[in-house]
């Protein structure tokens, strides 16, 4: 037991010694660099003509050496910054950058496909934010959780009421993604996110055709990135009033939920006022979805296109319907206190 404790203390001491050498004033991409790509580090210093080396993490041998640029004052951070340019280092490997008198950087990688893990993690983040579903341990690991917010009985808020859908009409609007830090779902936010994923696929179809993120839909006939988009697009369709083509601004509780897991947040949820921004956002992403899915799902593509046209016609007929939560709450009850993402100040 004493030997094990001594070894642990020794190992931590070594880590602390190494960490002490790492300078917070040497800043670079800790994920890494591509062999033929630009490789720069920002060094906080007022000294001129400092030398730097790039060393192998394995044996500390020098793989590249150079001189920092002349430091210049950067107003945004209030610091004097010099640049270490080691773009000519093309050999794959693990390295660290060392500057005379300042210390060293954390280790970084030079190699191909260095951002693959980051891309996969960024895309799977959408899966972890899915509403109306559980995250099984098989796909979520330590982030497994129970399902929350089925959203099959969402009430039409008085601000969104029409003759065809009067106040407290129950509608179903499941799926979609939770927003940043809360359990509500916002058309303008998720629209730009869906657009981003669709655009990524349009720009790099061969890459995303093969990228799997270990989600329930993996191994089906669609790339995982499009499976993820579909989860949100289905919710977006439910946010359109089929009677006039208008689009609700958001699906929300009256107030933000406490810091609880999704299945414990059970307050009534509403769709609120339709708006021009939501309609135009919706029209754009539905039109793009129609284009992307036309080859694989022509019926779905037609559904998206029809929805886009209806939303666009509503927006043309209602060009200045701005979402103003303050005004809304002065006229209607219950008050809505969640993220406004207002389209007018």
NULO-803420 format. One line per 5 residues: number of its first residue (from 1); their letters; for each residue x, z, y of C-alpha. Coordinates in nm, 4 decimals. Example, Ala and Ser with C-alpha at 12.3 -4.5 7.8 and 13.67 -1.06 7.14 Angstrom:
2
1> AS> 1.2300,0.7800,-0.4500; 1.3670,0.7140,-0.1060
% end
This chain:
345
1> XXXXX> 0.0000,0.0000,0.0000; 0.2839,0.0908,0.2398; 0.4646,-0.2344,0.1558; 0.1520,-0.4374,0.2231; 0.0981,-0.2573,0.5560
6> XXXXX> 0.4618,-0.3164,0.6542; 0.4345,-0.6867,0.5731; 0.1171,-0.7133,0.7802; 0.2793,-0.5434,1.0785; 0.5862,-0.7672,1.0412
11> XXXXX> 0.3720,-1.0820,1.0294; 0.1754,-0.9762,1.3390; 0.5015,-0.9018,1.5191; 0.6278,-1.2530,1.4437; 0.3005,-1.4008,1.5729
16> XXXXX> 0.3249,-1.1917,1.8895; 0.6843,-1.3061,1.9459; 0.5824,-1.6693,1.9060; 0.2794,-1.6249,2.1299; 0.4974,-1.4632,2.3939
21> XXXXX> 0.6982,-1.7853,2.4109; 0.3896,-1.9929,2.4789; 0.3572,-2.0497,2.8514; 0.0144,-2.0751,3.0152; 0.1846,-2.2960,3.2729
26> XXXXX> 0.2384,-2.5798,3.0235; -0.0952,-2.7545,2.9737; -0.1590,-3.0443,2.7390; -0.4085,-3.1785,2.4898; -0.3845,-2.9260,2.2069
31> XXXXX> -0.5802,-3.1550,1.9739; -0.3087,-3.4161,1.9925; -0.2137,-3.7675,2.0888; -0.2241,-4.1121,1.9303; 0.1185,-4.2596,1.8427
36> XXXXX> 0.0845,-4.5541,2.0817; -0.1192,-4.3715,2.3449; -0.0254,-4.2061,2.6721; 0.1124,-3.8534,2.6318; 0.1246,-3.6287,2.9367
41> XXXXX> 0.1558,-3.2568,3.0005; 0.0897,-3.0785,3.3304; 0.3465,-2.8142,3.4151; 0.2822,-2.5550,3.6856; 0.6057,-2.5222,3.8776
46> XXXXX> 0.7550,-2.5612,4.2239; 1.1007,-2.6442,4.0872; 1.2339,-2.9991,4.0917; 1.4283,-3.1864,3.8239; 1.3438,-2.9514,3.5376
51> XXXXX> 1.4262,-3.0835,3.1916; 1.1851,-3.0733,2.9005; 1.2062,-3.1446,2.5309; 0.9516,-3.2203,2.2620; 1.0511,-3.0406,1.9445
56> XXXXX> 0.9427,-3.0652,1.5838; 0.7235,-2.7711,1.4848; 0.8776,-2.7768,1.1380; 1.2455,-2.7334,1.2214; 1.2693,-2.7206,1.6043
61> XXXXX> 1.4773,-3.0393,1.6211; 1.4482,-3.2356,1.9447; 1.2348,-3.5475,1.9023; 1.2207,-3.6438,2.2704; 1.3726,-3.5262,2.5970
66> XXXXX> 1.3022,-3.6031,2.9602; 1.2755,-3.4753,3.3154; 0.9612,-3.3552,3.4893; 0.8278,-3.5514,3.7828; 0.8611,-3.4029,4.1297
71> XXXXX> 0.5973,-3.1317,4.1689; 0.3056,-3.1964,4.4001; 0.0462,-2.9523,4.5298; -0.2966,-2.9956,4.3706; -0.5649,-2.8647,4.6039
76> XXXXX> -0.8311,-2.8342,4.3338; -0.6385,-2.5614,4.1518; -0.4149,-2.4400,4.4332; -0.1047,-2.5018,4.2222; 0.2101,-2.7115,4.2346
81> XXXXX> 0.2077,-2.9428,3.9345; 0.4742,-3.1587,3.7734; 0.4130,-3.4069,3.4922; 0.5987,-3.4343,3.1635; 0.5593,-3.7883,3.0329
86> XXXXX> 0.6521,-3.8276,2.6668; 0.4495,-4.1408,2.5939; 0.7525,-4.3045,2.4291; 0.7327,-4.0529,2.1443; 0.5509,-4.2503,1.8751
91> XXXXX> 0.6590,-4.0810,1.5524; 0.3723,-3.8987,1.3820; 0.4198,-3.5269,1.3350; 0.3574,-3.1765,1.4666; 0.5387,-3.0845,1.7874
96> XXXXX> 0.5606,-2.8492,2.0811; 0.6833,-2.9125,2.4352; 0.9469,-2.6859,2.5871; 1.0472,-2.6632,2.9557; 1.3733,-2.5051,3.0725
101> XXXXX> 1.3063,-2.1565,3.2025; 0.9282,-2.1706,3.1478; 0.8763,-2.1498,2.7733; 0.6893,-2.3738,2.5328; 0.3429,-2.5157,2.4689
106> XXXXX> 0.1199,-2.4586,2.1727; 0.1733,-2.6967,1.8812; 0.0041,-3.0364,1.8941; -0.0196,-3.3378,1.6649; 0.0863,-3.6974,1.7134
111> XXXXX> -0.0992,-3.9117,1.4630; -0.3809,-4.1486,1.3823; -0.7468,-4.0403,1.3805; -0.6603,-3.7109,1.5507; -1.0052,-3.6859,1.7109
116> XXXXX> -1.1975,-3.7430,1.3882; -1.2650,-3.3736,1.3291; -1.3721,-3.3306,1.6918; -1.6112,-3.6258,1.6710; -1.7608,-3.5003,1.3459
121> XXXXX> -1.8037,-3.1481,1.4861; -1.9542,-3.2749,1.8128; -2.2094,-3.4862,1.6284; -2.2997,-3.2110,1.3831; -2.3634,-2.9775,1.6773
126> XXXXX> -2.6898,-3.1659,1.7248; -2.7921,-3.0783,1.3697; -2.7336,-2.7076,1.4355; -2.9618,-2.7346,1.7405; -3.2521,-2.8941,1.5562
131> XXXXX> -3.5893,-2.7401,1.6243; -3.8673,-2.6988,1.3652; -3.6370,-2.6716,1.0643; -3.4211,-2.4261,0.8780; -3.0467,-2.4749,0.8485
136> XXXXX> -2.9699,-2.4150,0.4775; -2.6367,-2.2665,0.3803; -2.5589,-2.5887,0.1948; -2.5337,-2.7697,0.5286; -2.4833,-2.4862,0.7750
141> XXXXX> -2.2439,-2.2518,0.5979; -2.2043,-1.9364,0.8038; -2.4473,-2.0756,1.0622; -2.7381,-2.1001,0.8183; -3.0658,-1.9759,0.9644
146> XXXXX> -3.4390,-1.9688,0.9122; -3.6700,-2.2282,1.0662; -3.8175,-2.1696,1.4070; -4.0720,-2.3334,1.6345; -4.2818,-2.5618,1.4143
151> XXXXX> -4.4488,-2.6733,1.7381; -4.7595,-2.7902,1.5575; -4.9928,-2.6038,1.7966; -4.8504,-2.6628,2.1425; -5.0984,-2.6077,2.4247
156> XXXXX> -5.1536,-2.8492,2.7110; -5.0752,-2.6484,3.0244; -5.3258,-2.6693,3.3082; -5.0708,-2.8703,3.5104; -5.0832,-3.1429,3.2439
161> XXXXX> -5.4557,-3.1364,3.1730; -5.6642,-3.4552,3.1767; -6.0194,-3.5402,3.0800; -5.8983,-3.6650,2.7420; -5.6648,-3.3675,2.6938
166> XXXXX> -5.8095,-3.0679,2.8821; -5.6283,-2.7391,2.9341; -5.5334,-2.5585,2.6097; -5.5789,-2.8662,2.3945; -5.3515,-2.8120,2.0938
171> XXXXX> -5.1112,-3.0953,2.0165; -4.8324,-3.1317,1.7622; -4.4807,-3.2023,1.8898; -4.2279,-3.0869,1.6274; -3.8579,-3.1642,1.5875
176> XXXXX> -3.6272,-3.2459,1.8785; -3.3227,-3.0433,1.9821; -3.3094,-2.7031,2.1451; -3.1623,-2.7150,2.4925; -2.8405,-2.5481,2.6094
181> XXXXX> -2.8846,-2.1777,2.5487; -3.2622,-2.1654,2.5103; -3.5307,-2.2733,2.2680; -3.7206,-2.5096,2.4965; -3.7120,-2.8883,2.4783
186> XXXXX> -3.6693,-3.1047,2.7873; -3.7376,-3.4784,2.8028; -3.4832,-3.5633,3.0715; -3.2101,-3.3653,2.8942; -3.2676,-3.4888,2.5431
191> XXXXX> -3.3222,-3.8431,2.6688; -2.9698,-3.8693,2.8067; -2.8363,-3.7103,2.4876; -3.0210,-3.9579,2.2659; -2.8987,-4.2402,2.4901
196> XXXXX> -2.5404,-4.1178,2.4503; -2.5630,-4.1222,2.0707; -2.7327,-4.4610,2.0653; -2.4681,-4.6012,2.2995; -2.1885,-4.4585,2.0863
201> XXXXX> -2.3353,-4.6388,1.7859; -2.3797,-4.9641,1.9782; -2.0188,-4.9572,2.0972; -1.8603,-4.8517,1.7674; -2.0965,-4.9463,1.4825
206> XXXXX> -1.8252,-4.9852,1.2185; -1.6884,-4.6390,1.2890; -2.0267,-4.4657,1.2835; -2.1452,-4.6613,0.9803; -1.8901,-4.4639,0.7775
211> XXXXX> -1.8946,-4.1287,0.9583; -2.0732,-3.8592,0.7591; -2.1419,-3.5143,0.8988; -2.2861,-3.3409,0.5915; -2.6489,-3.3254,0.7025
216> XXXXX> -2.9571,-3.3498,0.4755; -2.9921,-3.7226,0.5514; -2.6324,-3.8071,0.4588; -2.6105,-4.0670,0.1806; -2.9337,-4.2390,0.2863
221> XXXXX> -2.9438,-4.5939,0.4166; -2.8798,-4.5031,0.7804; -2.5612,-4.3780,0.9484; -2.5770,-4.0050,1.0195; -2.5657,-4.0629,1.3954
226> XXXXX> -2.8903,-4.2615,1.3779; -3.0515,-4.0038,1.1489; -2.9743,-3.7450,1.4149; -3.1187,-3.9614,1.6916; -3.4387,-4.0079,1.4897
231> XXXXX> -3.4922,-3.6311,1.4788; -3.5162,-3.6265,1.8563; -3.6918,-3.9610,1.9025; -3.9823,-3.8422,1.6879; -4.0283,-3.5465,1.9214
236> XXXXX> -3.9995,-3.7654,2.2297; -4.2825,-3.9870,2.1045; -4.5042,-3.6788,2.0814; -4.4295,-3.6003,2.4464; -4.6123,-3.9126,2.5596
241> XXXXX> -4.9831,-3.8879,2.6332; -5.1281,-4.1718,2.4230; -5.4221,-4.2026,2.6598; -5.2299,-4.3149,2.9683; -4.8605,-4.3518,2.8744
246> XXXXX> -4.7414,-4.0634,3.0927; -4.4712,-3.8303,2.9620; -4.4707,-3.4501,2.9828; -4.1706,-3.3002,3.1615; -4.0902,-3.0415,2.8941
251> XXXXX> -4.2141,-2.8378,2.6000; -4.1619,-2.4717,2.6833; -4.2659,-2.1109,2.6669; -4.3771,-1.9534,2.9935; -4.0573,-1.7454,3.0046
256> XXXXX> -3.7204,-1.7669,2.8353; -3.7010,-1.5999,2.4959; -3.4874,-1.2936,2.4401; -3.1553,-1.3286,2.2569; -3.3153,-1.3557,1.9141
261> XXXXX> -3.2971,-1.6020,1.6276; -3.5381,-1.9011,1.6426; -3.7783,-1.7633,1.3819; -3.8190,-1.4445,1.5885; -3.9145,-1.6283,1.9094
266> XXXXX> -4.2885,-1.6763,1.8676; -4.4350,-1.6946,2.2188; -4.6947,-1.9629,2.2938; -4.5460,-2.2976,2.3889; -4.6827,-2.5558,2.6334
271> XXXXX> -4.6341,-2.9097,2.7470; -4.6341,-2.9185,3.1256; -4.6899,-3.1683,3.4033; -4.6152,-3.5363,3.3523; -4.3616,-3.6826,3.5902
276> XXXXX> -4.2018,-4.0051,3.7044; -3.8502,-3.8981,3.6032; -3.9598,-3.8047,3.2516; -4.1528,-4.1302,3.2122; -3.8622,-4.3487,3.3266
281> XXXXX> -3.6107,-4.1534,3.1192; -3.8379,-4.1892,2.8168; -3.8933,-4.5612,2.8806; -3.5206,-4.6289,2.8967; -3.4257,-4.4461,2.5784
286> XXXXX> -3.7216,-4.5890,2.3853; -3.6254,-4.9414,2.4903; -3.2692,-4.8765,2.3771; -3.3945,-4.7287,2.0495; -3.6031,-5.0387,1.9925
291> XXXXX> -3.2936,-5.2529,2.0333; -3.0803,-5.0406,1.8003; -3.3367,-4.9995,1.5215; -3.4709,-5.3547,1.5272; -3.2457,-5.4696,1.2429
296> XXXXX> -3.3088,-5.1770,1.0079; -3.6607,-5.0593,1.1011; -3.8578,-5.3368,1.2746; -4.1876,-5.1459,1.2687; -4.0261,-4.8427,1.4269
301> XXXXX> -3.8546,-5.0635,1.6818; -4.1920,-5.2063,1.7807; -4.3346,-4.8556,1.8158; -4.0505,-4.7619,2.0477; -4.0921,-5.0764,2.2545
306> XXXXX> -4.4659,-5.0236,2.2978; -4.4068,-4.6626,2.4003; -4.1405,-4.7713,2.6502; -4.3721,-5.0268,2.8102; -4.6576,-4.7771,2.8407
311> XXXXX> -4.4319,-4.5173,3.0031; -4.2883,-4.7743,3.2423; -4.6355,-4.8876,3.3487; -4.7341,-4.5245,3.4113; -4.4207,-4.4729,3.6225
316> XXXXX> -4.4941,-4.7851,3.8289; -4.8447,-4.6581,3.8936; -4.7123,-4.3062,3.9692; -4.3758,-4.3613,4.1408; -4.3530,-4.0265,4.3224
321> XXXXX> -4.4851,-3.7679,4.0767; -4.1971,-3.5224,4.1090; -4.1628,-3.2101,3.8968; -4.1609,-2.9128,4.1321; -4.1932,-2.5894,3.9384
326> XXXXX> -4.2315,-2.3738,4.2488; -4.5308,-2.5767,4.3630; -4.6681,-2.5872,4.0124; -4.6583,-2.2075,3.9798; -4.8297,-2.1599,4.3148
331> XXXXX> -5.1295,-2.3513,4.1843; -5.1522,-2.2846,3.8114; -5.1411,-2.0079,3.5544; -4.9505,-1.9127,3.3453; -4.6394,-1.9405,3.5590
336> XXXXX> -4.3599,-2.1401,3.3995; -4.0224,-1.9751,3.4551; -3.7944,-2.1729,3.2266; -3.5432,-2.4433,3.3190; -3.6989,-2.6547,3.5922
341> XXXXX> -3.4662,-2.9545,3.6078; -3.6696,-3.0293,3.9155; -3.6902,-3.3822,4.0534; -3.7573,-3.2575,4.4050; -3.6067,-2.9672,4.5985
% end
